[in-house]
Amino acid sequence: MKRFWNWVKRPAVLGTLFLGTLGIFVAMVGFSAALDYTNRTEFCISCHEMRTNYEEYKRSFHHKNISGVHVGCADCHVPKDFPAKYIAKIAASKDVLHHLLGTIDTPEKYEAQRLVMAQRVWSHMESRKSKNCRGCHDFESMELEEQSRRARRKHTEAVETGDHCISCHKGIVHKLPANYDG
């Protein structure tokens, strides 16, 4: 063990360890900054294919509402927790590939793929039990007596059955696909 410590104490080894640690730190900070940058709505809509989604979003309560709460793309589409956030960002790189391939570069192609894209998002939300939604919309914080009778009944049932937001609230921000059979 003494030989090991004597080896580690050598200036070249210490310098390498220091530079390696510094490099890892800089890479992590840089990666985190890149994630934050790509979580901005302005970044999300920089591809023309996302303009359709953005126009739908601008007509929703998630964009403009009486409370003044403004929800961006990442608030719904990117998990906050590690490692789910990183996995989601890596999975989203396929969007860049499809942008380059022109998979959804016309309104007709976009609409033809809308159901597939929506089902992918819904499936992800289902697998996380609408965790991103529940960051703002929590059953415990809802004032059920202020809701309509139907909403009050459905939310009470959802609490009892363990259901969650995306089970009932598809098409809240983005238009439902024409071929969606609900």
C-alpha positions in Angstrom: 0.0 0.0 0.0 2.9 2.3 0.8 4.3 1.8 -2.7 0.9 2.8 -4.2 0.8 6.0 -2.2 4.4 6.8 -3.1 3.4 6.3 -6.8 0.3 8.5 -6.4 2.3 11.3 -4.8 4.5 11.7 -7.8 3.9 15.1 -9.5 3.0 13.6 -12.9 0.4 11.3 -11.3 -1.1 14.1 -9.1 -1.2 16.5 -12.1 -2.9 13.9 -14.2 -5.5 13.2 -11.5 -6.1 16.9 -11.0 -6.5 17.6 -14.7 -8.7 14.5 -15.1 -11.0 15.6 -12.2 -11.1 19.2 -13.6 -11.9 17.8 -17.0 -14.8 15.7 -15.7 -16.1 18.7 -13.7 -16.0 21.0 -16.7 -17.6 18.3 -19.0 -20.4 17.8 -16.4 -21.0 21.6 -16.1 -21.0 22.0 -19.9 -23.3 19.1 -20.4 -25.7 20.5 -17.8 -25.6 23.9 -19.4 -26.3 22.3 -22.8 -29.3 20.5 -21.4 -30.6 23.7 -19.9 -30.2 25.5 -23.2 -32.0 22.7 -25.1 -34.9 22.8 -22.6 -35.8 26.3 -23.6 -39.0 26.6 -25.7 -37.2 28.8 -28.2 -34.8 26.0 -28.8 -37.6 23.4 -29.2 -39.4 25.5 -31.9 -36.2 26.3 -33.8 -37.0 23.3 -36.1 -39.9 24.3 -38.4 -41.6 21.0 -37.8 -42.3 22.1 -34.2 -44.1 25.2 -35.4 -47.4 23.3 -35.7 -47.0 22.2 -32.0 -46.1 25.7 -31.0 -49.1 27.3 -32.6 -51.4 24.8 -30.9 -49.6 25.4 -27.6 -50.0 29.2 -27.9 -53.8 28.7 -27.9 -53.7 26.6 -24.8 -54.0 27.5 -21.1 -50.5 26.2 -20.6 -49.2 29.2 -22.6 -51.6 32.0 -21.4 -54.0 31.8 -18.4 -55.6 33.8 -15.7 -52.9 32.8 -13.1 -50.0 34.0 -15.3 -48.3 30.6 -15.0 -46.3 30.0 -18.2 -45.5 26.4 -19.0 -42.7 25.6 -21.5 -42.1 22.6 -23.7 -39.7 21.0 -21.3 -42.0 21.4 -18.3 -44.3 18.8 -19.9 -41.9 16.8 -22.1 -38.6 16.6 -20.1 -38.5 14.8 -16.7 -36.8 16.8 -13.9 -35.3 13.8 -12.1 -32.0 12.0 -12.8 -31.5 9.8 -14.8 -34.9 10.2 -16.6 -34.0 13.7 -17.7 -30.8 12.5 -19.5 -32.5 9.5 -21.0 -35.3 11.7 -22.4 -32.8 14.1 -23.9 -30.9 11.3 -25.5 -34.1 9.8 -26.9 -35.1 13.3 -28.2 -32.0 13.2 -30.4 -34.1 11.1 -32.8 -36.1 14.3 -33.5 -32.9 15.9 -34.9 -32.4 12.8 -37.1 -36.0 13.0 -38.4 -35.5 16.7 -39.0 -32.5 16.0 -41.1 -34.2 13.1 -42.9 -37.3 15.2 -43.6 -39.7 12.7 -42.0 -42.2 15.4 -41.0 -41.1 18.4 -43.1 -44.5 19.1 -44.7 -47.9 19.6 -43.1 -49.1 16.4 -44.8 -46.2 14.3 -43.5 -46.6 15.8 -40.1 -50.3 14.9 -39.9 -49.5 11.4 -41.1 -47.1 10.9 -38.2 -49.1 12.9 -35.6 -50.7 9.8 -34.0 -47.4 7.9 -33.8 -45.7 10.9 -32.2 -48.6 11.5 -29.8 -48.7 7.8 -28.8 -45.0 7.9 -28.0 -45.4 10.9 -25.7 -48.6 9.5 -24.1 -46.8 6.2 -23.5 -43.9 8.0 -21.8 -46.3 10.0 -19.7 -48.2 6.8 -18.8 -45.0 5.1 -17.7 -44.2 8.0 -15.4 -47.8 8.3 -14.2 -48.0 11.9 -15.5 -45.2 12.9 -13.1 -44.4 16.1 -15.0 -48.1 17.1 -15.0 -48.4 16.4 -11.3 -45.5 18.9 -10.7 -48.2 21.5 -11.1 -51.5 19.6 -11.0 -51.6 17.6 -7.8 -54.8 15.9 -6.6 -54.0 16.8 -3.0 -53.9 20.6 -3.9 -57.0 20.6 -6.0 -60.0 22.4 -4.6 -62.6 19.9 -5.8 -65.5 21.9 -4.5 -64.5 24.7 -7.0 -64.7 22.2 -10.0 -67.7 21.2 -12.1 -69.6 18.2 -10.8 -68.2 16.0 -13.6 -64.6 17.1 -13.0 -65.0 16.7 -9.2 -66.4 13.1 -9.8 -63.7 12.2 -12.3 -60.8 13.5 -10.1 -62.2 11.7 -7.1 -62.4 8.5 -9.1 -58.9 9.0 -10.3 -57.6 9.3 -6.8 -59.4 6.1 -5.8 -58.3 4.1 -8.8 -54.7 5.5 -9.0 -55.4 7.0 -12.4 -53.4 10.1 -13.4 -53.6 13.1 -15.8 -52.8 11.7 -19.2 -55.4 9.0 -18.8 -58.1 11.5 -19.4 -56.4 14.7 -20.6 -55.0 13.9 -24.1 -55.3 16.8 -26.5 -55.1 19.5 -23.8 -52.3 21.4 -25.4 -51.8 19.8 -28.8 -54.6 18.9 -31.2 -55.6 15.2 -31.1 -54.6 13.3 -34.2 -57.4 12.9 -36.8 -57.1 9.1 -36.7 -57.2 8.9 -32.9 -60.0 6.6 -31.7 -59.8 7.7 -28.0 
